[in-house]
Amino acid sequence: MLHVHTVKSVSSAVNIFSCFPLFPDPKDPIAIERLNLMNMAKLSIKGLIESALNLGRTLDSDYAPLQQFFVVMEHCLKHGLKTKKTFLGQNKSFWGALELVEKLTPEAGEITASVKDLPGLKTPLGRGRAWLRLALMQKKLSDYMKTIINRKDLLSEFYEPNALMMEEEGAVIAGLLVGLNVIDANLCMKGEDLDSQVGVIDFSMYLKDGGHSSKSTEGDGQITAILDQKNYVEELNRHLSASVNNLQAKVDALEKSNTKLTEELAVANNRIITLQEDVERVKEESSYQLESRKALRSDSAADGQTLGETRKQLKEETVLRLDVEKELEVQIGMKQEMELSMKMLEKDICEKQDALVELRQQLEDLRAINHAEASSKQKSEVIARLEEKINQMTGTVKQLETRCRQVEKEKDLALEANRLFKQEFGDKIDSLQEEVEQLRKHRQCKNCGGVFCESCVSYELPLPSSIQPENVCDACYCQLLQQYASTPT
């Protein structure tokens, strides 16, 4: 954008804006800036039209006056934009205001869709520049600008109240754009980098007009020096803004990582405290287990002989129990085979009965035919054959029914054997429990891990975790005996 001190310096050397109106208020820099932008838009539009008419051909992207026109329009659209804060910093873009044209004028939707489909555009600034070029090629730029300038209620979301697009200067520029409809432009944007172009106004091309140039060589040199300084300051300001944005993004990322590391440190400290508590608890449990082991060793010497005899009896009962369980498994397998064969027999019986009913129906039909035609001997022979088949099927059904009764008897025998097994070995297990109860001492249960007095722990049984018999409490002993007696291993 043009700054106040730049315009004053230039006007002191050469009055390049002698044809422009006076500044409305010297104390209002925003109004002066709007006026300067409007005057630059007049110059760029006038120069573009004159040069295009003198050239007499379709303009392309490399045409310098056309490039400067887009730069001036970009500065006009950027004037007074509201700053939007994002997680990467602050952002200003006039693309949001240009998107309003699609809502107000449906025919502008084609331009917006074309801009969004361009593969090389990654920033809102690049999309806005592409939109301006497409609107100029369609010769609709003036109409679209008038449409959005007339809806200041919608523009207030993107611009400050004193922005160029919100004041009369914006309406003047929209009217000036009508003259661009006389020129033809053919712009190719696929190979053009619209995202990273530097939009700097080149004032030198507007100083070549003899009517507005100075007559002194010293004044021209001062203007060139001032313009060079202005361009350098604007470029330096742009680089500094980019550096500030990058540093702000890095600061935000470092703050996030610092917060995350602080949370992880707090979690680690809590974990360390928990582990220290667990270590203390394990030390106490280990000391208690050492004491209990010493007490168990002192008591185990006196009960060694009695425990040996009990172990032998338990081994014998275990072997006997395994044999009986194997027999029970065989009986269960036979029972399952019998049930399967019964189901197959029942299915076969049902099929035979259905066939028998069908044959009887056919016999009845033939008998009716036989009564109607008594003189037919062939029908009587067929009836005799059908009766023989029916008799054979009846005999087969009776055999199947007899076989089903035998299978049911075998099933009852298997259930009776299972009941007798539980009755016989349940008494032996109870007698073994009574003998082991006489050996109660102060011990630790190897099954549940609890420590009990002498009268509560005196049994030894083989556990799933060990082959040799181990000390168990009364509750674990009964539970294990019931498990061994009722569940096959």
C-alpha positions in Angstrom: 0.0 0.0 0.0 1.0 3.7 -0.4 2.0 5.3 2.8 1.5 9.0 3.8 5.2 9.9 4.1 5.9 8.3 0.6 3.2 10.4 -1.1 4.4 13.6 0.6 8.0 12.9 -0.4 7.1 12.2 -4.0 4.8 15.2 -4.2 7.7 17.5 -2.9 10.0 16.3 -5.7 7.5 16.1 -8.6 3.8 16.6 -8.5 2.9 13.3 -10.1 -0.7 13.5 -8.7 -1.4 17.0 -9.9 -4.5 15.7 -11.6 -5.9 14.1 -8.5 -8.3 15.8 -6.0 -6.9 17.2 -2.7 -6.7 15.1 0.5 -9.9 15.4 2.5 -8.2 15.7 5.9 -4.5 15.9 6.4 -4.8 14.5 9.9 -6.6 11.3 8.7 -4.0 8.9 7.3 -6.5 6.2 6.4 -8.5 8.6 4.2 -5.2 9.8 2.6 -4.4 6.1 1.9 -7.8 5.4 0.4 -7.4 8.4 -1.9 -3.9 7.4 -3.0 -5.1 3.9 -3.8 -8.0 5.2 -5.8 -5.7 7.5 -7.8 -3.3 4.6 -8.4 -6.3 2.5 -9.6 -7.2 5.4 -12.0 -3.7 5.5 -13.4 -3.3 1.8 -13.8 -6.7 1.4 -15.5 -6.1 4.4 -17.8 -2.6 3.2 -18.7 -3.8 -0.4 -19.3 -6.6 0.7 -21.6 -4.4 3.1 -23.6 -1.6 0.6 -24.0 -3.9 -2.3 -24.9 -5.7 -0.2 -27.6 -2.3 0.9 -29.0 -1.0 -2.6 -28.9 -4.1 -4.0 -30.8 -3.9 -7.6 -29.7 -5.0 -9.9 -27.0 -3.2 -9.4 -23.7 -1.3 -12.2 -21.9 0.1 -12.8 -18.4 3.6 -11.2 -19.3 2.1 -7.8 -20.2 3.6 -5.4 -17.7 0.7 -2.9 -17.4 -1.7 -5.8 -16.8 0.5 -7.2 -14.1 0.6 -3.8 -12.4 -3.2 -3.5 -12.6 -3.6 -6.8 -10.7 -1.0 -5.6 -8.1 -3.0 -2.3 -7.6 -6.3 -4.2 -7.3 -4.7 -6.5 -4.8 -3.7 -3.5 -2.6 -7.1 -2.0 -2.9 -8.8 -5.3 -1.8 -6.3 -5.7 1.1 -7.0 -2.2 2.5 -8.7 -2.4 5.8 -9.0 -6.2 6.0 -9.7 -7.6 9.5 -7.1 -9.8 11.0 -8.1 -13.4 11.6 -6.1 -15.3 14.3 -5.3 -18.9 13.6 -3.1 -21.4 15.4 -0.2 -20.5 13.1 -0.5 -16.8 13.7 -2.4 -13.9 12.1 -3.8 -14.1 8.6 -5.3 -11.5 6.2 -6.9 -12.6 3.0 -9.5 -11.0 0.6 -10.5 -14.4 -0.8 -13.3 -14.6 1.7 -14.9 -11.4 0.5 -14.6 -12.5 -3.2 -16.4 -15.7 -2.3 -19.5 -13.6 -1.4 -20.0 -12.9 -5.2 -21.0 -16.5 -5.7 -23.8 -16.1 -3.2 -25.0 -12.8 -4.6 -24.6 -13.6 -8.3 -25.1 -17.3 -9.2 -23.4 -16.9 -12.5 -20.1 -16.2 -10.7 -20.1 -19.8 -9.3 -18.3 -21.0 -12.4 -15.3 -18.7 -11.6 -15.2 -19.9 -8.0 -15.4 -23.5 -9.0 -12.6 -23.1 -11.5 -10.4 -21.4 -8.9 -10.9 -24.2 -6.4 -10.1 -26.8 -9.1 -6.7 -25.3 -10.0 -4.1 -27.7 -8.7 -1.2 -25.3 -8.1 -3.1 -23.0 -5.6 -2.5 -23.6 -1.9 -3.1 -20.3 -0.2 -6.2 -17.9 -0.1 -4.0 -15.1 -1.6 -3.3 -17.3 -4.7 -7.0 -18.1 -5.0 -7.9 -14.4 -4.8 -5.4 -13.5 -7.5 -6.7 -16.2 -9.8 -10.3 -15.0 -9.3 -9.3 -11.5 -10.4 -7.7 -12.8 -13.6 -10.7 -15.1 -14.5 -13.2 -12.2 -13.9 -11.2 -9.9 -16.1 -11.1 -12.5 -18.9 -14.9 -12.8 -18.6 -15.3 -9.0 -18.7 -17.4 -9.3 -15.5 -15.0 -7.7 -13.0 -16.8 -4.4 -12.8 -20.2 -6.1 -12.3 -18.9 -8.4 -9.6 -17.2 -5.6 -7.7 -20.4 -3.5 -7.8 -22.3 -6.5 -6.4 -20.2 -6.9 -3.3 -19.7 -3.2 -2.7 -23.5 -2.6 -2.6 -23.7 -5.3 0.2 -21.7 -3.5 2.9 -23.6 -5.5 5.6 -21.8 -8.6 4.3 -18.5 -6.9 3.8 -18.4 -5.7 7.4 -17.4 -9.3 8.3 -14.1 -8.9 6.4 -13.3 -5.2 6.4 -13.0 -2.4 8.9 -15.5 0.4 8.8 -13.0 2.8 7.2 -11.7 0.4 4.6 -11.6 1.3 0.9 -14.3 -1.2 0.0 -16.6 0.3 2.7 -16.2 3.9 1.5 -17.1 5.9 -1.7 -13.6 5.2 -3.2 -14.5 1.6 -3.6 -17.6 2.5 -5.6 -15.5 4.8 -7.8 -13.0 2.1 -8.6 -15.9 -0.3 -9.4 -17.2 2.3 -11.9 -13.7 2.7 -13.5 -13.5 -1.0 -14.1 -16.2 -0.8 -16.7 -13.6 0.6 -19.1 -11.7 -2.7 -19.0 -14.5 -4.4 -20.9 -13.1 -3.0 -24.2 -9.9 -5.1 -23.9 -9.4 -8.8 -24.4 -7.1 -11.0 -22.2 -6.0 -14.6 -22.5 -4.3 -15.6 -19.2 -2.8 -19.0 -18.4 -2.6 -19.6 -14.7 -1.5 -23.3 -14.5 2.2 -22.5 -14.8 2.1 -19.3 -12.9 3.0 -19.2 -9.2 0.3 -17.0 -7.7 0.9 -18.0 -4.1 4.4 -16.6 -3.7 4.3 -13.6 -6.0 5.4 -10.3 -4.4 2.8 -7.6 -5.1 4.8 -4.4 -5.2 3.6 -1.4 -7.3 6.1 -0.1 -9.9 5.7 3.7 -9.9 8.3 4.1 -12.7 5.9 3.1 -15.4 3.5 5.9 -14.4 6.2 8.6 -14.3 6.9 8.4 -18.1 4.1 10.6 -19.0 5.4 14.0 -20.0 2.4 15.9 -18.7 2.9 14.7 -15.2 6.8 14.4 -15.1 9.2 17.0 -13.7 11.3 19.2 -15.9 14.4 18.9 -13.8 16.8 16.0 -13.8 17.4 16.4 -10.1 13.7 15.9 -9.3 13.7 12.6 -11.3 16.7 11.3 -9.4 15.1 12.1 -6.1 11.9 10.3 -7.1 13.8 7.2 -8.2 15.8 7.1 -5.0 12.6 7.5 -2.9 10.8 4.8 -4.8 13.8 2.5 -4.4 13.9 3.1 -0.7 10.1 2.5 -0.5 10.3 -0.8 -2.3 13.3 -1.8 -0.2 11.4 -0.9 3.0 8.3 -2.8 1.9 10.3 -5.9 0.9 12.1 -5.8 4.3 8.8 -5.4 6.1 7.4 -8.4 4.2 10.4 -10.5 5.2 10.2 -9.4 8.8 6.5 -10.2 8.9 7.2 -13.7 7.5 10.0 -14.2 10.1 7.7 -13.0 12.9 5.0 -15.5 11.8 7.5 -18.3 11.6 8.9 -17.5 15.1 5.4 -17.3 16.5 4.6 -20.7 15.1 7.8 -22.1 16.6 7.0 -20.5 20.0 3.5 -22.1 19.9 4.9 -25.5 19.0 7.5 -25.2 21.8 4.8 -24.2 24.3 2.7 -27.2 23.3 5.7 -29.6 23.6 6.7 -28.0 27.0 3.1 -28.6 28.3 3.2 -32.2 27.0 6.6 -32.8 28.7 5.4 -31.3 32.0 2.4 -33.7 32.0 4.6 -36.6 31.2 7.0 -35.7 34.0 4.1 -35.5 36.5 2.9 -38.9 35.3 6.4 -40.3 35.7 6.7 -38.9 39.2 3.4 -40.5 40.2 4.6 -43.8 38.7 7.9 -43.7 40.7 6.0 -43.1 43.9 3.7 -46.0 43.2 6.7 -48.3 42.4 8.4 -47.3 45.7 5.2 -48.2 47.6 5.1 -51.5 45.8 8.7 -52.3 46.7 8.1 -51.6 50.4 5.0 -53.8 50.3 6.9 -56.6 48.6 9.7 -56.4 51.2 7.2 -56.7 54.1 5.5 -59.7 52.4 8.8 -61.4 51.8 9.9 -61.1 55.4 6.6 -62.4 56.6 6.9 -65.4 54.2 10.4 -66.2 55.5 9.1 -66.3 59.0 6.2 -68.5 58.1 8.6 -70.9 56.2 10.8 -71.3 59.3 7.8 -72.1 61.4 6.6 -74.7 58.8 10.0 -76.4 58.7 10.0 -76.9 62.5 6.5 -78.5 62.4 7.0 -80.7 59.3 9.5 -83.1 60.8 7.0 -84.6 63.3 4.3 -85.2 60.7 6.6 -86.7 57.9 5.7 -90.3 58.5 1.9 -89.8 58.7 2.0 -87.5 55.7 3.9 -90.2 53.7 1.2 -92.8 54.4 -1.6 -90.3 53.4 0.3 -89.5 50.2 0.4 -93.2 49.2 -3.3 -93.6 49.9 -4.0 -90.5 47.9 -1.9 -91.7 44.9 -3.7 -95.1 44.9 -7.1 -93.4 45.0 -6.0 -91.0 42.2 -4.9 -93.9 40.0 -8.2 -95.7 40.6 -10.1 -92.5 39.9 -8.3 -92.0 36.6 -9.2 -95.6 35.5 -12.8 -95.1 36.4 -12.9 -91.8 34.6 -11.5 -93.5 31.4 -14.2 -96.1 31.6 -16.7 -93.3 32.1 -15.4 -91.5 29.0 -15.8 -94.7 27.0 -19.4 -95.1 28.3 -20.1 -91.5 27.3 -18.7 -92.0 23.8 -20.9 -95.1 23.4 -23.9 -93.1 24.7 -23.3 -90.4 22.1 -23.0 -93.0 19.3 -26.3 -94.6 20.5 -28.0 -91.3 20.5 -26.8 -90.6 17.0 -27.9 -94.1 15.8 -31.3 -93.5 17.4 -31.8 -90.3 15.6 -30.9 -91.9 12.3 -33.3 -94.8 13.0 -36.1 -92.4 13.9 -35.5 -90.5 10.7 -35.5 -93.8 8.7 -38.7 -94.9 10.5 -40.4 -91.6 9.6 -39.4 -92.0 6.0 -40.6 -95.6 5.9 -43.9 -94.6 7.5 -44.4 -91.9 4.9 -43.7 -94.4 2.1 -46.1 -96.9 3.8 -48.8 -94.3 3.9 -48.3 -93.4 0.3 -48.4 -97.1 -0.8 -51.6 -97.7 1.2 -53.1 -94.7 -0.6 -52.1 -96.2 -3.9 -53.6 -99.6 -2.8 -56.9 -97.9 -1.9 -57.0 -96.2 -5.3 -56.3 -99.5 -7.1 -58.9 -101.3 -5.0 -61.4 -98.7 -6.0 -60.4 -99.2 -9.6 -60.7 -102.9 -9.1 -64.3 -102.7 -7.8 -65.1 -100.5 -10.8 -63.5 -103.0 -13.3 -63.7 -106.5 -11.8 -62.8 -108.2 -15.0 -59.2 -106.7 -15.1 -56.7 -109.4 -14.0 -53.7 -107.2 -14.4 -54.9 -104.8 -11.7 -55.4 -107.6 -9.3 -51.8 -108.8 -9.8 -50.5 -105.3 -9.2 -52.6 -105.1 -6.0 -51.1 -108.4 -4.8 -47.6 -107.1 -5.4 -48.3 -103.9 -3.5 -49.7 -105.8 -0.6 -46.4 -107.9 -0.5 -44.4 -104.6 -0.4 -46.6 -103.3 2.4 -46.0 -106.4 4.4 -42.3 -106.1 3.9 -42.2 -102.5 5.0 -44.3 -103.3 8.0 -41.8 -105.9 9.1 -38.9 -103.5 8.6 -40.7 -100.8 10.7 -41.2 -103.4 13.6 -37.5 -104.3 13.4 -36.5 -100.6 13.7 -38.8 -100.1 16.6 -37.2 -103.1 18.4 -33.8 -101.7 17.8 -34.8 -98.3 19.2 -35.9 -100.0 22.4 -32.5 -101.7 22.7 -30.7 -98.4 22.3 -32.8 -96.8 25.1 -32.0 -99.7 27.4 -28.2 -99.2 26.7 -28.6 -95.4 27.4 -30.3 -96.2 30.8 -27.5 -98.6 31.6 -24.8 -95.9 31.0 -26.7 -93.4 33.3 -26.9 -96.1 36.0 -23.1 -96.8 35.8 -22.4 -93.1 36.1 -24.6 -92.8 39.2 -22.9 -95.9 40.8 -19.5 -94.4 40.2 -20.3 -91.2 42.0 -21.9 -93.1 44.9 -18.9 -95.5 45.4 -16.0 -92.9 45.1 -17.9 -90.2 47.0 -17.7 -92.3 50.2 -14.0 -93.1 49.7 -13.2 -89.4 49.2 -15.1 -88.5 52.4 -13.1 -91.2 54.4 -9.8 -89.8 53.0 -10.9 -86.3 54.1 -11.5 -87.5 57.6 -8.0 -89.1 57.9 -6.2 -86.0 56.6 -8.1 -83.7 59.0 -6.2 -85.4 61.9 -2.9 -83.8 60.5 -3.8 -80.2 60.9 -0.9 -77.9 61.7 0.0 -74.3 61.4 0.8 -74.0 57.7 0.4 -72.0 54.5 -2.2 -73.0 51.9 -0.4 -73.6 48.6 -3.6 -73.2 46.6 -4.9 -69.8 47.8 -1.8 -68.6 49.5 -3.4 -67.9 52.9 -1.7 -68.6 56.2 -3.8 -70.5 58.8 -3.4 -72.0 62.3 -2.5 -75.7 62.9 -6.2 -76.8 63.1 -7.0 -75.3 59.7 -4.2 -76.5 57.4 -3.1 -80.1 57.5 -4.1 -81.5 54.1 -2.0 -82.3 51.1 -3.3 -82.7 47.6 -1.8 -82.5 44.1 -2.4 -79.1 42.6 -2.7 -78.1 38.9 0.6 -76.2 39.3 2.6 -79.0 40.9 2.8 -82.8 40.6 3.8 -83.4 44.2 1.1 -83.0 46.9 1.1 -79.6 48.7 -0.5 -78.2 51.9 -4.0 -76.8 51.4 -6.6 -75.3 53.7 -10.0 -76.9 54.5 -11.9 -74.8 51.9 -9.4 -75.5 49.1 -9.3 -79.2 50.1 -13.0 -79.7 49.8 -13.1 -77.7 46.6 -10.3 -79.7 45.0 -11.8 -83.1 46.1 -15.2 -82.1 44.6 -13.4 -81.0 41.4 -11.5 -84.3 41.1 -14.6 -86.4 41.8 -16.9 -84.7 39.4 -14.6 -83.4 36.5 -12.6 -85.8 34.3 -8.9 -84.9 34.1 
